[in-house]
């Protein structure tokens, strides 16, 4: 137990979320509990992780979560480990909620030069009807940027997805590749704008970002498949340069997000076409989506991201494997599933409440 790596999770503590401040001490090594010297509260080592209040061994929880994240059916886990199906599904949701918080804290609050982003939607079958899952990815690093779930494939779904991309994107040249859905163009043009500073009162004028290119890949399915590639916004020179920088060879396409969709379809049975597997409800679909996506980002080596390392004078080549998060510079190593499930997100620092009325005499005396 290392108290220097812990922080107080008490929201009413003045030292909450401070790592290495010296206010945490070991309270019970047997029960693995810590104590905060500021507020006097004790808390478990697993507080704030997916393992908090899990009665089964942590190794079993991590093993079951790993199998679920890689597409193992719930019934197979129940038969292999003798667990109740409700317990397995509860663990699935608990791990998914924690992964969603990790994704929002690490990726959602980062600022990246995305270069090229591809987005697409997947039709999902649930017991309550059909819903739509929209996702986006960064092409150069294969980083999954997030996803949203909605019962309708409408403008609200696309606006929510574009808001996730806009929160991560830096104001740099950016290529946005999507399918033929017209809502993307309107959502991109409305979101990628910045307020222009003004000296007078009133709402500032929004100025569109420079060097934003929007392309569409429209598939016409008739007797033969016909693919139409449109440049909705931006010049062909800018599009060609961003394609060369982000993906190397090739032209305008949505192949990378299609491959990511195939990965999600392989690991989530409810996304498979012509399958009898159905998701319970849209509320349960969101946590399992974040579980698969976060494990894909932090815990899975991607074959196309490996780098050659020449060893010796004979030119022997050794491949260095990388995860999407490692390629994006968000981490410095590959995370294990246990590290992902035990990652703690510190709460925001404590802010003292505003004092009303006349300040105390001691404060006035110190000011004089």
ZINORFEN-V999587 format. One record per backbone hydrogen bond with DSSP energy under -1.0 kcal/mol. NH is the residue of the N-H (numbers start at 1). CO is the residue of the C=O. If there is no record, write none. Layout:
# ZINORFEN-V999587
nh:NH co:CO
nh:NH co:CO
This chain:
# ZINORFEN-V999587
nh:5 co:2
nh:6 co:3
nh:13 co:10
nh:16 co:13
nh:17 co:8
nh:18 co:15
nh:25 co:35
nh:27 co:33
nh:28 co:33
nh:33 co:28
nh:34 co:43
nh:35 co:25
nh:36 co:41
nh:37 co:23
nh:40 co:36
nh:43 co:34
nh:45 co:32
nh:47 co:44
nh:49 co:46
nh:50 co:341
nh:52 co:49
nh:54 co:51
nh:61 co:57
nh:62 co:58
nh:63 co:59
nh:64 co:60
nh:65 co:61
nh:66 co:62
nh:67 co:63
nh:68 co:64
nh:69 co:65
nh:70 co:66
nh:71 co:68
nh:72 co:67
nh:77 co:73
nh:78 co:74
nh:79 co:75
nh:80 co:76
nh:81 co:77
nh:82 co:78
nh:88 co:84
nh:89 co:85
nh:90 co:86
nh:91 co:87
nh:92 co:88
nh:93 co:89
nh:94 co:90
nh:95 co:91
nh:96 co:92
nh:97 co:93
nh:98 co:94
nh:99 co:95
nh:100 co:96
nh:101 co:97
nh:102 co:98
nh:103 co:99
nh:104 co:100
nh:105 co:101
nh:106 co:102
nh:107 co:103
nh:108 co:103
nh:110 co:107
nh:112 co:168
nh:114 co:112
nh:116 co:114
nh:117 co:175
nh:118 co:137
nh:119 co:177
nh:120 co:135
nh:122 co:133
nh:124 co:131
nh:125 co:270
nh:126 co:129
nh:127 co:279
nh:129 co:126
nh:131 co:124
nh:132 co:150
nh:133 co:122
nh:134 co:148
nh:135 co:120
nh:136 co:146
nh:137 co:118
nh:138 co:143
nh:139 co:116
nh:142 co:138
nh:145 co:136
nh:148 co:134
nh:150 co:132
nh:154 co:152
nh:158 co:154
nh:159 co:155
nh:160 co:156
nh:161 co:157
nh:162 co:158
nh:163 co:159
nh:164 co:160
nh:165 co:161
nh:166 co:162
nh:167 co:163
nh:169 co:165
nh:170 co:112
nh:172 co:170
nh:174 co:211
nh:175 co:115
nh:176 co:213
nh:177 co:117
nh:178 co:215
nh:184 co:181
nh:186 co:182
nh:187 co:183
nh:188 co:184
nh:189 co:185
nh:190 co:186
nh:191 co:187
nh:192 co:188
nh:193 co:191
nh:194 co:207
nh:196 co:205
nh:207 co:194
nh:209 co:192
nh:213 co:174
nh:214 co:233
nh:215 co:176
nh:216 co:230
nh:217 co:178
nh:218 co:228
nh:220 co:226
nh:226 co:220
nh:228 co:218
nh:230 co:216
nh:232 co:214
nh:233 co:214
nh:239 co:235
nh:240 co:236
nh:241 co:237
nh:242 co:238
nh:243 co:239
nh:244 co:240
nh:245 co:241
nh:246 co:242
nh:247 co:243
nh:249 co:247
nh:258 co:254
nh:259 co:255
nh:260 co:256
nh:261 co:257
nh:262 co:258
nh:263 co:259
nh:264 co:260
nh:265 co:261
nh:266 co:262
nh:267 co:263
nh:268 co:264
nh:271 co:268
nh:272 co:269
nh:279 co:125
nh:285 co:281
nh:286 co:282
nh:288 co:284
nh:289 co:285
nh:290 co:286
nh:291 co:287
nh:292 co:288
nh:293 co:289
nh:294 co:290
nh:295 co:291
nh:296 co:292
nh:297 co:293
nh:298 co:294
nh:299 co:295
nh:302 co:322
nh:305 co:302
nh:307 co:320
nh:309 co:318
nh:311 co:316
nh:316 co:311
nh:318 co:309
nh:320 co:307
nh:325 co:297
nh:327 co:323
nh:328 co:324
nh:330 co:325
nh:335 co:298
nh:340 co:336
nh:341 co:337
nh:342 co:338
nh:364 co:360
nh:365 co:361
nh:366 co:362
nh:367 co:363
nh:368 co:364
